[in-house]
Amino acid sequence: MSQTPSPTPVETSADAGAAVYRPGAVEIVVPILFILAFGWVVWNGPAYLMALRAPGPEVDALARRYGAPNMFDWLAVLASVALFVIGVATARRAPSEWQDWGLFDRVSVFIGRITMVMIVGLVAVMTFEVVARYVFERPTLWANEMSLWLAGFIFLLAGLYAMQQRSHIRIFILYDLMPRWMQRVCDTTSTALICLFAFALFYGAWGEASQKFLRWETFGTAFDPPIPATIKPMVLVVVTLVAIQAIANLIRDWNAVPVIHTAADDIDPEELERLRRQVGSD
């Protein structure tokens, strides 16, 4: 008895996009709490380095600038791990998102949710600085560096989410004309190149990134956030996750039904319906 294959995400995107997605309270609260807990961990990173590394000149230098970890620091670590697990377990797909996913896709989607909340935080910081500077004439010493710090994390993490959603730049003019076996060859080749790039970047940048992290290199400003100590290692972490996500995409899309891409794929059904209502009301 034959089994009817399930429709592909592209085939159902038009119908699914028409639905209204309302995230639950857990999907909103958990990313916010994770950012707060993990932010605490990042800001107190030197405390963990002193606790986990053997005594030496670099550890002594950190000890002169920062204190040893306390109970709240370790609770923040436990809370970050617990909230990440809960976030991955409770992550749901919006109708406009890619509908076929596995365990690692859940990780990428939850990281995407974290990124979305961070964008709100970035806008809030920039708005606060504009109001403080131009309304009250009391500019801050931290808003500019905080904006750069948040924007760096957002830029990196958004790349992982874009890979999971297959929303990165792709050119389909020749790809759609190929038979399915040749499309698989192209997919495998592109995934192999992504993995090769990730390996080369990790191999070449590991020494610099690890040194900046271990000595907790800061930005050298009045606020002095540890942007080099956190962004450099995060580049390697995210590029590795992108390579893993590319492999996961290749595996899950291997037996997918071939899709012919048209200009209609870029049409948002909700936006189209709003335009129709506006034209009708006028």
PLY file of the C-alpha trace (Angstrom):
ply
format ascii 1.0
element vertex 282
property float x
property float y
property float z
element edge 281
property int vertex1
property int vertex2
end_header
0.00 0.00 0.00
1.65 3.20 -1.14
2.03 6.10 1.20
1.35 9.63 0.04
4.49 11.74 0.46
4.19 14.75 2.68
4.19 18.11 0.91
7.42 20.05 0.78
7.82 23.32 2.72
7.73 25.31 -0.50
4.50 23.72 -1.63
2.77 24.58 1.63
4.37 27.98 2.25
1.59 29.98 0.61
-1.13 28.36 2.68
0.91 28.37 5.86
1.93 31.99 5.47
-1.72 33.00 5.51
-2.07 31.70 9.07
-1.42 34.00 11.99
1.42 32.90 14.24
1.20 33.91 17.87
4.17 32.77 19.96
3.40 31.47 23.43
4.62 33.06 26.62
7.35 30.44 26.98
8.77 31.26 23.56
9.08 34.91 24.57
10.14 34.60 28.20
12.75 31.84 27.82
14.94 33.69 25.26
14.80 36.84 27.40
15.77 34.95 30.55
18.53 33.13 28.68
20.00 36.42 27.44
19.98 37.81 30.98
21.58 34.68 32.47
24.15 34.21 29.73
24.87 37.94 29.70
25.77 37.63 33.37
28.10 34.74 32.51
29.79 36.66 29.71
30.23 39.84 31.72
31.81 37.84 34.57
33.90 35.69 32.26
37.22 36.47 34.00
35.89 34.99 37.24
35.38 31.63 35.56
38.78 31.83 33.88
40.44 32.35 37.25
38.51 29.44 38.76
39.20 26.98 35.94
42.81 27.83 35.02
46.03 27.09 36.87
47.76 30.05 38.56
50.00 32.06 36.27
50.81 35.57 35.07
47.60 35.93 33.04
45.45 34.63 35.89
47.18 37.02 38.29
46.50 39.89 35.91
42.82 38.98 35.81
42.72 38.65 39.60
43.98 42.22 39.96
41.09 43.49 37.79
38.24 41.12 38.66
37.04 39.14 41.64
36.62 35.40 42.10
33.31 33.78 41.10
30.55 33.78 43.68
27.39 31.74 44.11
25.39 33.94 41.72
27.99 33.43 38.98
27.64 29.64 39.14
23.86 29.87 39.37
23.93 31.93 36.18
25.84 29.14 34.44
23.30 26.54 35.56
20.42 28.81 34.57
21.94 29.39 31.11
22.22 25.65 30.46
18.73 24.92 31.78
17.11 27.75 29.82
18.90 26.72 26.63
17.60 23.14 26.96
14.08 24.40 27.70
14.24 26.82 24.78
15.33 24.14 22.32
12.65 21.75 23.60
9.84 24.32 23.36
10.86 25.98 20.07
8.02 26.07 17.54
7.97 26.92 13.86
6.11 29.93 12.58
4.05 29.20 9.46
6.42 31.32 7.39
9.47 29.36 8.56
10.97 26.16 7.15
8.63 23.36 8.12
10.88 20.27 7.90
13.37 20.12 10.75
15.24 17.92 13.20
17.00 18.29 16.55
19.79 20.55 15.36
17.25 22.69 13.51
15.57 23.26 16.87
18.88 24.54 18.23
19.27 26.95 15.30
15.68 28.16 15.59
16.03 28.86 19.32
19.26 30.74 18.64
17.28 32.65 16.03
14.73 33.57 18.69
17.55 34.79 20.93
18.84 36.91 18.05
15.41 38.47 17.54
15.24 39.49 21.19
18.77 40.91 20.98
17.66 43.11 18.07
15.01 44.61 20.35
17.70 45.20 22.96
19.96 46.85 20.39
17.18 49.21 19.31
16.43 50.03 22.96
20.08 50.88 23.66
20.32 53.11 20.58
17.03 54.83 21.41
18.16 55.46 24.98
21.40 57.03 23.73
19.59 59.29 21.25
17.18 60.52 23.93
19.95 60.97 26.51
22.21 62.81 24.07
19.80 65.06 22.19
16.96 65.56 24.68
18.76 65.67 28.03
22.23 66.51 26.64
23.76 63.79 28.82
25.32 61.19 26.48
26.36 57.88 27.96
29.81 56.31 28.00
28.53 52.82 27.27
25.81 52.93 24.61
28.09 53.05 21.56
30.23 50.09 22.62
27.18 48.15 23.80
25.58 48.69 20.39
28.71 47.41 18.65
28.85 44.42 20.98
25.21 43.46 20.46
25.39 44.08 16.71
28.39 41.75 16.44
26.54 38.91 18.16
23.38 39.57 16.12
25.30 39.54 12.84
26.93 36.21 13.65
23.90 34.42 15.10
21.62 35.62 12.31
23.86 33.81 9.83
23.15 30.48 11.53
19.41 31.14 11.47
19.59 32.13 7.79
21.36 28.85 6.97
18.69 26.83 8.78
15.91 28.69 6.96
17.66 28.32 3.57
17.32 32.09 3.24
20.93 32.78 2.31
21.68 34.02 -1.20
21.19 31.29 -3.79
21.06 31.52 -7.58
18.54 29.10 -9.11
18.74 29.96 -12.81
20.90 26.95 -13.67
20.09 24.86 -10.60
16.40 24.49 -11.52
17.33 23.26 -15.01
19.46 20.42 -13.69
18.20 16.87 -13.11
17.80 15.85 -9.49
21.04 13.84 -9.38
23.02 16.85 -10.56
21.28 19.07 -8.02
22.45 16.66 -5.32
25.99 16.94 -6.66
25.78 20.75 -6.43
24.33 20.57 -2.91
27.07 18.19 -1.78
29.77 20.35 -3.34
28.50 23.55 -1.72
28.23 21.82 1.68
31.76 20.46 1.33
33.05 23.95 0.52
31.27 25.38 3.58
32.87 22.72 5.78
36.28 23.36 4.20
35.94 27.09 4.86
34.90 26.44 8.47
37.89 24.13 9.00
40.35 26.60 7.43
38.97 29.52 9.46
39.03 27.52 12.68
42.57 26.28 12.00
43.90 29.73 11.13
42.13 31.82 13.76
42.16 29.49 16.76
45.43 30.80 18.17
44.45 34.47 18.10
40.88 33.85 19.29
41.97 31.65 22.20
44.61 34.15 23.34
42.15 37.05 23.28
39.70 34.95 25.28
42.16 33.64 27.86
43.59 37.07 28.65
40.07 38.59 28.41
41.03 41.34 26.01
38.80 44.40 26.29
37.93 47.24 23.92
40.08 49.89 25.58
37.38 52.53 26.05
35.74 54.14 29.09
33.10 51.38 29.17
35.77 48.83 28.14
33.60 45.83 27.22
35.34 42.53 26.33
34.41 42.72 22.65
37.63 41.11 21.31
37.55 38.41 24.00
34.00 37.36 23.08
33.46 38.16 19.40
36.61 36.44 18.13
35.79 33.05 19.72
32.12 33.47 18.79
33.10 33.72 15.11
34.66 30.26 15.31
31.73 28.81 17.24
29.10 30.15 14.83
31.02 29.16 11.69
31.28 25.62 13.09
27.53 25.59 13.82
26.82 26.88 10.29
28.85 24.00 8.83
26.93 21.49 10.97
23.64 23.09 9.93
24.68 22.88 6.27
25.27 19.14 6.69
21.90 18.77 8.43
20.23 20.64 5.56
21.90 18.37 3.00
20.70 15.24 4.79
17.13 16.44 5.26
16.82 17.82 1.71
18.40 14.80 0.00
15.08 13.17 -0.90
13.08 16.37 -1.15
10.81 16.86 -4.15
12.45 19.15 -6.76
11.08 22.66 -6.58
10.94 25.19 -9.39
11.52 28.66 -7.98
9.51 31.58 -9.34
8.96 35.22 -8.45
5.82 34.19 -6.57
8.03 32.65 -3.86
8.93 36.13 -2.65
5.30 37.20 -2.17
4.12 37.45 1.42
0.46 36.30 1.53
-0.28 38.39 4.64
1.14 41.54 3.06
-0.76 40.84 -0.17
-4.02 40.44 1.76
-3.42 43.71 3.63
-2.84 45.51 0.35
-6.07 44.09 -1.07
-8.03 45.28 1.96
-6.49 48.74 1.72
-7.32 49.01 -1.99
-10.86 47.81 -1.33
-11.40 50.32 1.47
-10.18 53.16 -0.74
0 1
1 2
2 3
3 4
4 5
5 6
6 7
7 8
8 9
9 10
10 11
11 12
12 13
13 14
14 15
15 16
16 17
17 18
18 19
19 20
20 21
21 22
22 23
23 24
24 25
25 26
26 27
27 28
28 29
29 30
30 31
31 32
32 33
33 34
34 35
35 36
36 37
37 38
38 39
39 40
40 41
41 42
42 43
43 44
44 45
45 46
46 47
47 48
48 49
49 50
50 51
51 52
52 53
53 54
54 55
55 56
56 57
57 58
58 59
59 60
60 61
61 62
62 63
63 64
64 65
65 66
66 67
67 68
68 69
69 70
70 71
71 72
72 73
73 74
74 75
75 76
76 77
77 78
78 79
79 80
80 81
81 82
82 83
83 84
84 85
85 86
86 87
87 88
88 89
89 90
90 91
91 92
92 93
93 94
94 95
95 96
96 97
97 98
98 99
99 100
100 101
101 102
102 103
103 104
104 105
105 106
106 107
107 108
108 109
109 110
110 111
111 112
112 113
113 114
114 115
115 116
116 117
117 118
118 119
119 120
120 121
121 122
122 123
123 124
124 125
125 126
126 127
127 128
128 129
129 130
130 131
131 132
132 133
133 134
134 135
135 136
136 137
137 138
138 139
139 140
140 141
141 142
142 143
143 144
144 145
145 146
146 147
147 148
148 149
149 150
150 151
151 152
152 153
153 154
154 155
155 156
156 157
157 158
158 159
159 160
160 161
161 162
162 163
163 164
164 165
165 166
166 167
167 168
168 169
169 170
170 171
171 172
172 173
173 174
174 175
175 176
176 177
177 178
178 179
179 180
180 181
181 182
182 183
183 184
184 185
185 186
186 187
187 188
188 189
189 190
190 191
191 192
192 193
193 194
194 195
195 196
196 197
197 198
198 199
199 200
200 201
201 202
202 203
203 204
204 205
205 206
206 207
207 208
208 209
209 210
210 211
211 212
212 213
213 214
214 215
215 216
216 217
217 218
218 219
219 220
220 221
221 222
222 223
223 224
224 225
225 226
226 227
227 228
228 229
229 230
230 231
231 232
232 233
233 234
234 235
235 236
236 237
237 238
238 239
239 240
240 241
241 242
242 243
243 244
244 245
245 246
246 247
247 248
248 249
249 250
250 251
251 252
252 253
253 254
254 255
255 256
256 257
257 258
258 259
259 260
260 261
261 262
262 263
263 264
264 265
265 266
266 267
267 268
268 269
269 270
270 271
271 272
272 273
273 274
274 275
275 276
276 277
277 278
278 279
279 280
280 281
